[in-house]
Each structure stands twice: as structure tokens, then as C-alpha cells.
Amino acid sequence: MANMDHAVEWGVAGIVAEGEPISLDGINPWGLEWHRVQDDPVMLRHPQYLQWHQFWVYQVTSAGKRVTFAAGELSANVWGFYLPSSPARYNTGMTRD
């Protein structure tokens, strides 16, 4: 069941077509292995239309740098990405998968 994780505030990183480059703290997640970091998705609002959408929280690592983000498909091949305002909450080294 999705939850509205009020313990973490999320900021919009961007909305892109699937595979289109996006920088998440300097890392482009496309082409990297995404590791889900929690069992339940978070519910976040679409930045333009304000509808609620379900997003999973992931981590990727590139060149020794790890970034945590929430991502979900907003419509066909259009993805929304969010970054936590407090990424330290997720920097435990633990992933779900």
C-alpha cells in the first residue's frame, strides 16, 4: 500500500521522456541498475497538475557516488523524478533488492 511519507519532503527533479537524460545530483539514472530502498511506494503530487501519483524510492550508484530518488511513470513513457530534501535518511547502505 502506498503511503504519504510526511517524514521526508521531496522536491521535483524533473519530468522527462523515458531514456531522456536527467541529472539527479549529477547522475543520470538511465542505464544504471536501480535498487528499491523501501517496501512501500510514496505518494507525491504531479508538479503541474497536482494529481497524486505513486512513486518508488530507488538508489543508483555511479563512480562511487550514490543518489536516492523517487521515480514513477506519470503517463505513457513520461517519467517524474523527485529528490529527497534529506537524503541522509536513505544513506544507510541498505537496499531492498
Stockholm file with secondary structure:
# STOCKHOLM 1.0

chainA/1-97         MANMDHAVEWGVAGIVAEGEPISLDGINPWGLEWHRVQDDPVMLRHPQYLQWHQFWVYQVTSAGKRVTFAAGELSANVWGFYLPSSPARYNTGMTRD
#=GR chainA/1-97 SS CCBCCTTSCEEEEEEEETTCCCCBTTBCCTTSCCEECCSSCEEEECTTTCCEEEEEEEEEEETTEEEEEEEEEEETTEEEEEEESCGGGGTTSCCCC
#=GC SS_cons        CCBCCTTSCEEEEEEEETTCCCCBTTBCCTTSCCEECCSSCEEEECTTTCCEEEEEEEEEEETTEEEEEEEEEEETTEEEEEEESCGGGGTTSCCCC
//
